[in-house]
Amino acid sequence: MIWVLLGIILGLLVGALAGISIPTEFTRYTAVILIGMLDAMFGAMRAEITQDKYNVFIFISGLIFNILLAIGITYLGDRLGLDLYLAATVVFTFRIFQNVGTIRRVVIEHWLNRRANAERLKKVTKITWKNQ
């Protein structure tokens, strides 16, 4: 997972320093692609943190599928004269919030369990020292 984060950071740095501008007719496509990539990344993070079955192949295929689906919906919307890219944006954003909420809950539960175990260990240690 660290490689994914390093790749994203490196890509953002290269993109920011390259000075390449995106034509306005492609901004919708770029937006849905980025949100689709974020959805796949947060889904992979959730799978890894919650001990689900994380698989690199599933991550890559989900990433590619999200991108192709987002491009397809946006293209269809352009042909029909509708802003269908908003539907992809809403769905991906909803999934991102679900994944981030799950990650937050698991991290907080893990932190609280570690804290509770440390407190129990402290009490057991005090009792053991008093009995000796």
Buried (B, 14 or more C-beta within 10 A) or exposed (E): EEEBEEEEEEEEEEEEEEEEEEEEEEEBBEBBBEBBBBBBBBBBBBBBBEEEEBEEEBBEEBBEEBBEBBBEBBBEBBEEEEEBBBBBBEBBEEBBEBBBEBBEEBEEEEEEEEEEEEEEEEEEEEEEEEEE
